[in-house]
């Protein structure tokens, strides 16, 4: 598989949590146990594969669970603060040039909105980077620390249990575009609020 497909759902950025809607609770509980019946990839390091068992969505699925949460510190300020000990941090992300066209399989668009379910909360972010390795489930430090604020997560310490649902959406109306989000937001909360309506609409369209 191409690198861009391998890293399909590896990184979601920004966040402040919202209440889990009923259909997302049902979907989370329904698909957590067992294995994926519509596997879109071979298992990556750690055992998770891309799964198409939810119509109009792609998610990371391991046997008997979802995936963990590693930390992606790529981008500006990648070597300071809680990212100072990241052994693989880079100074920019794969989508720094937002006009770059990846031609990604399965219909997931660069910078499209994602829903991440963690610790009984849901956060909305964007698919913001790809990974040059065969690992998955990397999230921004901002998202990771909001998901699990008491675990001391940093560039070299992630969340190990496979209980995080990374949910990407398929289709042409999944990315906010240049005018559909506050890309220069002054806080992660402001950015996420700007994509909340799109994220909630995509989640509402999923069949439980």
N, C-alpha and C positions, 0 to 999 in steps of 0.2 A: 504494500500500500504506500501511497505517497506520504511524505512527512506531514503535509497539511491535514490529511485524513487521520493519521495516527494521533495527532494532537487535537482532534476535533473538539473535545469538550474538556480541555485541560485547564482553562483559565477563565474565571469570572471575576470582574472587578467592581468595586464600589459597594455601598450598601447601608441600609437601616431596615430592620425587619418589619414585616407586615404579618397579620394574622393568616394562618393557613386556611384557605378555602376548603369546603367540604370535599369537592372532587379531588383536590390534591392530597388530602389526607387518605382518601380511599385508594388513590393510585399508589401512593407511597407504601401503604400496607399490603396492597395486592401484589406488587411486583418485587418486594424485598426478598421474600423467601424463594428457594429454588434457583433455577438457572434460566437463562434467556433462550426463548424458543426461536427468535428471529435475529440471530447474531449477525452483525454487520462487519465484524472483524475477528481475527484470532485474538486470544487473550494477550494483553500487554504485561509488562513487568508488574507484579502485584496481583495478577489474575483477572482484572476487569476487562471486559470487551465492550464495544459499542453495541447497543441493543435497540432494535426497532419494534419492541413489543407494545409500545404506546403509539397509537396512530398520530401522525403528524408531529412526531417528536423523536429525538434520539437521546439516549441516556447511557451512563456507564453502569454496567451490571457485573458483579462478581457472583460466584456460586454462594447462594445463601445471604447475599447482602448487596450493597451498592459499591461505594468506593470510599477511600479515606480522603484526607485533605492535606496535601503538601503545599508548601508556600512558594509562590513565584514572585521573586523580587525584581524581575526584569523591568527596565524603564528608568526614568529619572530618579535620582536619589537612591540608587540600588545598592549603595555601599555604606549607608549611614543608618543610625538608629537600630531598629529591630531587624534590618536587612544586612547589617554589617557582617554577619557570620554566614551569609548565604554562599556556599562553595561554587554555585553555578550561575550567579547573577550576571546579567548583561545590561549594558547601558541603554538599550532600546528594545522595543517589542516588534514582533513580526508585522504588525499593522500600523507602525508609525506612519507610513505612507498609506493613507486611507484610500487612495485611488488604485492601489494594487489589486489585481483581479486574480484570485486563486483557482477558480474553476473547480470548486470543491464537490466531491461526490456526496450523494445523499441529500443535497439541498440545503445544507446549513451555510448561512451567509456570514462572512467576516463582519465583526462588530454588530452581530445580531443579539437581541435580548435573550438572556437565559434566566431561568429560575433555579435557585439553589436551596434545597431543603436541608436544614441542619439544626439539630437540637430543638426540634419542634417549632422551628421558625422558617419563614421563607424570605429570601432576599432576591432582588432583581439586579442583574448586572449585565455586562456585555461579554461576548466571546472576544477576548482582547489579545490573545497571543497563541503561538504554536510552540511545540516543544521539539527540539532536535533529537531527542532520545525516544525510547519506547515506553516511557512512563506516562501516566495520566493523572488526573485529579489535582492539578495544581491550581491554586486560587491566589488572588492578590493578598498581601498582608492585611490590607484594610478589611476585606471580606472575612478572612480567617479569624481575625481577632474579634470581629463582631459575632461570628458564629459561635466561637468558643472563647469567651473573654477571660475565663479563669484557668486556661491551660498553658499560659506562657508561650504562645506560639510565636515563632520568629523565623528568620531565614534558614535555620538549620534544625527546626523543631516543629513537626506537624502534628495533625490529629490522626491517630492510627486506626481506630475502628472503621469498618466499612459500612458506615451508616449515613453517608452524605449522598443525597440524590442531586446529580447535576443534570439538568433538563434543558436541552437545546431544542429549538423549534424549527420546523421545516417550512419553507415557503418564501415567497417574494416580499411579504409584508411583515417581516420579523426584525428588520434593522431600522432604527430610528432615522438614519440619514443625518446629513449635516444640520438640518433645521429641526430635527425631531427630538433633540436632547440638548441639555446645557453642558456642552463638552468642556467649557472653561469654568465649570462650577467651582465655587470656593470651598465646598465641603463634599464629602461622599454622600451625605444625606440629601443635599440639594441635587446632586446628579441623579441619584436613584429616584427621587420624587419626580424628576423630569421624564423618566422612562416607565414610571409605575403604571400608568394607564395602558400602555402597550403591553407590558408584562402581564398585567392582570387580565387583559383581553385574550392574550394567547393561552394563559392557563385556563380561563373560562371555556375556551373552545375545545379542551381535551375531554374525551369521554372517559368517565370512570368505569 
